[in-house]
Amino acid sequence: MLKEFLIYQNNELVFLSDSSSISLTHLVKNYQGPMFFYNRDFIRMRTRQMQTALKNVKLFYALKANAHPQVLSVFKDENVGVDVVSGGEIEHAVQCGFSYQSLVYSGVGKTKAELELAIQNEIYQINVESIPELYRIGEVAKKLGKKANVAFRVNPDISIQSHPYIATGLKDNKFGIDTNQFAEVMRVAQENAAHLSVKGISLHLGSQMLDFSSLKDSLAKLKPLFLDLRKIFPECHRFDFGGGLGIFYEKQDLEMENRLLNEYAATMFSEMNALKALVPDLELQSEPGRWLVGHAGVLLAQVQYVKVTPYKEFLILDSGMNHLIRPSLYEAYHGVHKLSANGVEKTYDVVGPICESADFLGKNRVLPEMKQDDFVVIRDCGAYAASMASDYNLQRRAFEVSN
Ligand SMILES: Cc1ncc(COP(=O)(O)O)c(C=O)c1O
């Protein structure tokens, strides 16, 4: 089992997985601008590790984390479905070869046109996030003469230890249906029973979860709701416990991450086994994103200027918050490495070209001395990096390549 995946060999950075060792130096031979590199061997390794730990759990990869077709091709090969949150993501997944019957559709703001696309094509599951959405689904399905496959996303009002912007399971959040509104949900669903097939219940507590006590409490809270639903809708048999398993950004420790994966699986199975005894056809589902692809991408960028002031040394790159917004948005940490390891160590603020003081990729980073035109590698850019990029300042998007 690998512990570190980005290491120096002969002073050059190398990207490891269980099946390959890829030198990053050759990627900048004909450098044309900032570039994300996605290691598909690494994604395959993580997918298989998760499939082993979450045995008999159907995985739906959260496409919002990274929508690159080459990344999606790994999930297609490994028989993983896709979790989508917009009509655009539905169309993209289908263009990349996924069937509508392998898609789970979440999101609080589904438009009529998006629901028509989903219901017309008999999508596998729509995770309903509110009572007005349930009414709209009923109307659209009736108009199309279809039965929509739905699951109810419940907001358990349970917090996780994560950045507040990526926690989604609290009553202050816009996501999911409040448990106190569940009786009404069941009434509306019964009213619309001719146009709905109630398949189950879903949950997503938020992202970057590294402790599972909240997950355990939430599953315990949802079980009675699931059984109530099943009494009225006997076809209710899916329990979707969402995504959110976290990774380490500040250190590389894949062994520890695997131990956490096993702990996550044990928490989930210990709660679900009792339910399985009552619901023999119970199917478990998960919607992982970050854990599968987060470490699998790096961002390669070039130093434009080393700017020395009386107070600081800045490495000004050709890439910043336009390509990787997580540091600006959540003060998230991303490791920064020099592509070739030589030089005495110095401390830099690593910043981009964008006209915002929030445009930084790392502060007070100790790196081997850098000069103009040297390359840096930003670690852990496989999830929520290119997919959250913008054209701000009319800077060009980064290239995206894979092995
Ligand atoms: C509904 C839903 N499912 C799954 C995910 C994936 O989460 P993660 O990438 O943390 O696994 C998200 C992320 O925001 C989400 O909103």
The ligand as an SDF file (V2000), in Angstrom:
LIG
                    3D

 16 16  0  0  0  0  0  0  0  0999 V2000
  -25.4490   15.6740   -3.1850 C   0  0  0  0  0  0  0  0  0  0  0  0
  -23.9830   15.4830   -3.1840 C   0  0  0  0  0  0  0  0  0  0  0  0
  -23.5080   14.2330   -3.2810 N   0  0  0  0  0  0  0  0  0  0  0  0
  -22.1770   14.0040   -3.3050 C   0  0  0  0  0  0  0  0  0  0  0  0
  -21.2600   15.0260   -3.2290 C   0  0  0  0  0  0  0  0  0  0  0  0
  -19.8060   14.7000   -3.2680 C   0  0  0  0  0  0  0  0  0  0  0  0
  -19.1450   15.0600   -2.1290 O   0  0  0  0  0  0  0  0  0  0  0  0
  -17.6030   14.7000   -1.9270 P   0  0  0  0  0  0  0  0  0  0  0  0
  -16.8770   15.1770   -3.1330 O   0  0  0  0  0  0  0  0  0  0  0  0
  -17.2150   15.4220   -0.7140 O   0  0  0  0  0  0  0  0  0  0  0  0
  -17.5100   13.2020   -1.7820 O   0  0  0  0  0  0  0  0  0  0  0  0
  -21.7110   16.3420   -3.1090 C   0  0  0  0  0  0  0  0  0  0  0  0
  -20.7550   17.4450   -2.9890 C   0  0  0  0  0  0  0  0  0  0  0  0
  -21.0420   18.5980   -2.8270 O   0  0  0  0  0  0  0  0  0  0  0  0
  -23.1140   16.5790   -3.1040 C   0  0  0  0  0  0  0  0  0  0  0  0
  -23.6010   17.8200   -2.9960 O   0  0  0  0  0  0  0  0  0  0  0  0
  1  2  1  0
  2  3  1  0
  2 15  2  0
  3  4  2  0
  4  5  1  0
  5  6  1  0
  5 12  2  0
  6  7  1  0
  7  8  1  0
  8  9  2  0
  8 10  1  0
  8 11  1  0
 12 13  1  0
 12 15  1  0
 13 14  2  0
 15 16  1  0
M  END
$$$$
